[in-house]
């Protein structure tokens, strides 16, 4: 998701952008027209980090790992683990009953942290999709470019959501009402301004139009954890699964406080 380029850029090099107040407008890397150099014509690559995000089904690889393609996620646990290669531009999506940890191994993935993981939840009888992205924390490079990473994730998430729908098409063909489920996005960061939860509206709208245009996502900055539907505190049939399938903190304010305490030590 173009995050590799961001690892080599400092926030001071960025201008203002509408999605993130600390980013600048226009392409991050702009290369001029082909030029002659020592009698040879060299063509520099074009990288338009701030261009439109486009989903290409031909670059998507889908893995179904121990999950029934047609089983409703309100009855059987269902998660998505999505990773992307900046070298090949290929997207790998694993559909399983828990996140695919094997997909997140390796030095490249641990450095980039550009994975997106998600889970289906039924809360008080209503289905919703909960998406998690790692913005910063873990090593200092991610902290330096947290604003850029937040921007990139916001821009690329509609592509990710389209990959979910396309890759799990058997499920959505069987239960088309799932495209009306609300999407909640958790941005995990060691910096408080990016450690947040946003409501992106119905999945159909979030996948087609993205942040700020899907449902009430334009006011997503006020989408605090208090606004999320809460599971019942006692055993019931209207909430499933009883515990989150993603082992990341869901109370993001608590997560930030823990990160701050570690930094102070």
Backbone torsions as a table, in degrees:
resi	resn	phi	psi	omega
1	UNK	NA	34.8	176.8
2	UNK	66.1	13.9	-179.0
3	UNK	-74.7	-20.8	179.9
4	UNK	-61.3	-40.7	179.2
5	UNK	-62.0	-35.4	-177.6
6	UNK	-66.4	-26.0	-178.1
7	UNK	-65.3	-17.7	-176.1
8	UNK	-109.6	15.8	-179.7
9	UNK	-122.7	138.8	177.3
10	UNK	-93.9	151.6	-179.7
11	UNK	-56.9	-28.5	-178.8
12	UNK	-63.9	-20.7	-178.6
13	UNK	-84.7	-3.5	-172.3
14	UNK	-103.6	146.1	176.5
15	UNK	-103.4	176.5	-176.3
16	UNK	-68.7	141.3	173.7
17	UNK	-137.8	148.5	-173.3
18	UNK	-61.1	-31.0	-177.9
19	UNK	-77.1	-26.2	-177.6
20	UNK	-141.4	123.0	-172.5
21	UNK	-63.8	-15.2	-177.2
22	UNK	-99.4	4.9	-177.1
23	UNK	-104.9	154.6	179.8
24	UNK	-96.2	160.8	-179.0
25	UNK	-82.0	154.7	174.7
26	UNK	93.4	172.6	-177.0
27	UNK	-62.8	143.3	177.1
28	UNK	-71.9	-44.1	178.3
29	UNK	-120.5	118.8	-179.8
30	UNK	-121.3	125.9	-179.5
31	UNK	-114.4	140.0	-175.1
32	UNK	-76.7	-171.2	179.7
33	UNK	-70.2	159.9	177.3
34	UNK	-55.9	139.2	-177.8
35	UNK	-131.8	153.5	178.0
36	UNK	-86.5	136.3	179.8
37	UNK	-139.6	114.8	-178.4
38	UNK	55.1	43.6	174.8
39	UNK	80.3	-3.5	-179.8
40	UNK	-114.6	148.4	-179.2
41	UNK	-94.4	116.3	179.7
42	UNK	-111.3	136.3	-179.3
43	UNK	-112.9	117.0	179.4
44	UNK	-79.9	146.6	178.9
45	UNK	-69.2	153.1	178.9
46	UNK	-104.1	124.6	178.7
47	UNK	-125.0	109.7	-178.8
48	UNK	-111.4	81.7	-177.0
49	UNK	-62.4	-31.7	-177.4
50	UNK	-99.0	16.1	175.6
51	UNK	-80.0	-179.9	-178.5
52	UNK	-68.1	144.4	176.5
53	UNK	-89.2	127.2	-175.2
54	UNK	-124.1	130.9	177.3
55	UNK	-87.4	128.4	177.5
56	UNK	-119.4	108.8	-176.4
57	UNK	-60.9	-29.8	-177.5
58	UNK	-66.7	-19.0	-179.0
59	UNK	-97.7	6.5	-178.1
60	UNK	-99.7	128.0	173.9
61	UNK	-113.0	126.8	-175.0
62	UNK	-114.8	132.5	177.3
63	UNK	-119.2	125.7	174.1
64	UNK	-102.7	115.2	-173.2
65	UNK	-115.4	97.1	175.7
66	UNK	62.4	32.0	179.9
67	UNK	-130.6	142.9	177.6
68	UNK	-78.8	121.5	-175.2
69	UNK	-61.5	-27.4	-175.1
70	UNK	-105.2	-0.2	-177.7
71	UNK	-77.2	130.2	-178.1
72	UNK	-65.0	133.4	-178.5
73	UNK	-67.4	-7.2	174.0
74	UNK	-80.5	-5.6	-179.5
75	UNK	-122.5	-27.3	-178.9
76	UNK	-131.6	130.7	-178.3
77	UNK	-54.3	140.9	-178.7
78	UNK	-146.9	125.9	178.9
79	UNK	-130.5	162.6	174.5
80	UNK	-123.5	134.3	173.0
81	UNK	-123.7	115.7	-176.0
82	UNK	-120.9	129.5	175.4
83	UNK	-128.4	158.7	-174.6
84	UNK	-137.6	139.2	176.6
85	UNK	-102.4	120.8	176.8
86	UNK	-72.5	-15.1	-179.4
87	UNK	-82.9	-48.2	-176.8
88	UNK	-100.4	-12.2	-175.6
89	UNK	65.4	14.7	178.9
90	UNK	-82.3	144.9	177.2
91	UNK	-113.4	131.0	176.4
92	UNK	-113.7	125.2	179.9
93	UNK	-119.7	122.2	175.2
94	UNK	-105.5	127.6	176.3
95	UNK	-108.7	118.3	-174.6
96	UNK	-154.3	179.2	-179.9
97	UNK	-90.0	2.3	170.4
98	UNK	-157.1	163.6	-176.8
99	UNK	-63.8	145.8	-177.2
100	UNK	-85.6	92.9	-176.6
101	UNK	-63.1	-33.4	-179.3
102	UNK	-61.0	-29.3	-179.3
103	UNK	-72.0	-18.2	-175.1
104	UNK	-102.4	6.4	-178.7
105	UNK	-83.2	171.0	178.1
106	UNK	98.0	150.2	-176.2
107	UNK	-63.9	-35.2	-177.0
108	UNK	-63.6	-47.3	-179.9
109	UNK	-67.5	-36.2	178.8
110	UNK	-68.8	-30.5	177.7
111	UNK	-76.9	-46.9	-174.4
112	UNK	-74.1	-44.3	-174.9
113	UNK	50.6	45.5	179.9
114	UNK	-102.9	16.4	177.4
115	UNK	-71.3	156.1	172.2
116	UNK	-127.2	126.8	178.1
117	UNK	-121.1	147.7	-176.5
118	UNK	-148.8	158.0	177.4
119	UNK	-143.6	148.8	173.1
120	UNK	-86.7	140.2	176.1
121	UNK	-134.6	144.0	169.1
122	UNK	-109.9	116.1	-177.9
123	UNK	-122.7	117.8	-177.7
124	UNK	52.0	40.8	174.9
125	UNK	86.8	-6.2	-178.1
126	UNK	-110.5	134.3	179.5
127	UNK	-82.5	144.3	176.3
128	UNK	-150.8	153.0	-179.9
129	UNK	-109.1	125.7	-176.5
130	UNK	-112.1	115.7	-171.9
131	UNK	-110.8	135.3	-176.7
132	UNK	-122.0	133.0	178.3
133	UNK	-130.8	140.7	179.0
134	UNK	-98.0	113.8	-178.6
135	UNK	-89.2	-53.1	-178.1
136	UNK	-154.4	168.8	-175.4
137	UNK	107.2	143.4	-178.9
138	UNK	110.7	-47.7	171.2
139	UNK	-153.5	158.2	-166.6
140	UNK	-67.2	-26.1	-179.1
141	UNK	-61.5	-38.7	179.4
142	UNK	-67.3	-35.6	178.1
143	UNK	-65.9	-37.0	-178.1
144	UNK	-64.4	-32.5	-175.8
145	UNK	-117.3	29.8	-178.3
146	UNK	-58.7	-39.6	-179.2
147	UNK	-66.0	-38.4	177.2
148	UNK	-66.1	-43.3	-180.0
149	UNK	-63.5	-39.6	177.7
150	UNK	-61.6	-43.4	178.8
151	UNK	-61.7	-46.4	-177.2
152	UNK	-63.7	-44.6	179.1
153	UNK	-61.3	-42.0	178.7
154	UNK	-60.7	-40.5	-178.0
155	UNK	-71.7	-37.5	-173.0
156	UNK	-90.7	-15.3	-176.4
157	UNK	-60.2	-35.8	174.5
158	UNK	-57.8	-36.6	176.0
159	UNK	-64.2	-42.1	178.4
160	UNK	-61.2	-45.2	-179.7
161	UNK	-65.0	-37.6	175.6
162	UNK	-64.3	-37.3	177.7
163	UNK	-63.6	-39.6	176.8
164	UNK	-59.1	-49.1	-175.8
165	UNK	-67.0	-44.6	-178.9
166	UNK	-68.9	-45.2	-177.6
167	UNK	-67.6	-30.6	-179.2
168	UNK	-107.4	38.3	-170.9
169	UNK	-63.4	-30.2	178.3
170	UNK	-61.4	-41.2	178.2
171	UNK	-63.7	-47.1	-176.5
172	UNK	-71.3	-28.0	174.3
173	UNK	-69.3	-34.5	179.4
174	UNK	-77.4	-33.6	-177.6
175	UNK	-132.8	72.8	-177.2
176	UNK	-60.3	-21.1	179.7
177	UNK	-65.9	-16.2	178.8
178	UNK	-65.8	-22.7	177.7
179	UNK	-71.4	-10.8	176.0
180	UNK	-95.7	-0.8	179.6
181	UNK	-67.1	146.3	179.3
182	UNK	-73.5	143.8	178.9
183	UNK	-107.4	124.3	175.3
184	UNK	-113.1	125.7	-176.7
185	UNK	-110.6	126.6	179.7
186	UNK	-106.2	114.7	175.5
187	UNK	-98.4	115.7	-177.1
188	UNK	-97.5	124.1	-177.3
189	UNK	-151.2	151.3	173.2
190	UNK	-80.6	-7.1	178.3
191	UNK	-104.1	129.6	-172.2
192	UNK	-61.1	-32.9	-176.4
193	UNK	-69.3	-19.1	179.7
194	UNK	-111.6	-1.5	178.9
195	UNK	-91.7	92.2	-166.8
196	UNK	-154.6	165.9	175.0
197	UNK	-119.9	134.5	-179.4
198	UNK	-127.9	141.9	173.5
199	UNK	-95.9	120.1	-177.3
200	UNK	-100.0	6.9	178.5
201	UNK	82.2	-167.5	-179.3
202	UNK	-60.3	146.5	-177.5
203	UNK	-57.6	-41.3	-178.6
204	UNK	-58.2	-44.4	-178.7
205	UNK	-73.9	-41.4	-178.7
206	UNK	-63.1	-36.6	-179.5
207	UNK	-74.1	-29.8	-176.3
208	UNK	-92.2	-31.9	-174.9
209	UNK	-122.7	-18.1	172.6
210	UNK	82.9	-165.3	-174.0
211	UNK	-68.5	141.9	175.7
212	UNK	84.1	-7.5	-180.0
213	UNK	-128.6	-14.1	-179.1
214	UNK	-90.1	114.7	177.1
215	UNK	57.4	-124.3	-179.0
216	UNK	-101.9	24.5	-176.2
217	UNK	-67.6	-16.3	179.3
218	UNK	-64.4	-22.8	177.7
219	UNK	-107.3	29.8	-173.6
220	UNK	-65.3	-20.6	-180.0
221	UNK	-64.2	-20.8	177.8
222	UNK	-96.9	6.2	-179.7
223	UNK	-78.8	73.2	-178.0
224	UNK	-78.8	164.3	177.2
225	UNK	-56.1	-24.1	179.6
226	UNK	-66.6	-21.7	-178.7
227	UNK	-85.0	-12.8	-177.7
228	UNK	-74.3	148.4	174.0
229	UNK	-63.9	136.2	-175.7
230	UNK	-103.7	138.3	177.7
231	UNK	-70.3	153.9	177.7
232	UNK	-63.8	145.4	-178.9
233	UNK	-81.8	-11.2	178.3
234	UNK	-119.2	164.0	-179.6
235	UNK	-61.7	131.8	-176.0
236	UNK	-151.1	175.1	177.7
237	UNK	-103.1	-5.6	-175.4
238	UNK	-94.5	-2.5	179.2
239	UNK	-126.7	134.8	179.8
240	UNK	-159.7	140.3	-8.2
241	UNK	-75.0	163.7	-177.5
242	UNK	-66.5	-28.3	178.0
243	UNK	-127.1	150.6	179.2
244	UNK	-63.1	144.0	178.2
245	UNK	-87.7	-6.2	-177.8
246	UNK	-109.4	117.5	-175.9
247	UNK	-80.4	44.2	174.1
248	UNK	-111.0	149.6	178.3
249	UNK	-58.4	139.6	177.8
250	UNK	-106.1	-18.4	172.6
251	UNK	-91.9	94.0	-170.1
252	UNK	-70.6	-27.5	175.7
253	UNK	-66.4	-40.3	178.4
254	UNK	-66.2	-38.6	179.5
255	UNK	-62.6	-42.4	179.9
256	UNK	-64.7	-41.1	179.6
257	UNK	-62.8	-38.7	177.5
258	UNK	-65.5	-42.2	179.4
259	UNK	-63.9	-40.9	179.9
260	UNK	-64.2	-39.0	178.7
261	UNK	-64.5	-37.6	178.3
262	UNK	-66.6	-38.7	179.5
263	UNK	-65.6	-37.9	-179.6
264	UNK	-67.1	-32.6	179.5
265	UNK	-73.5	NA	NA
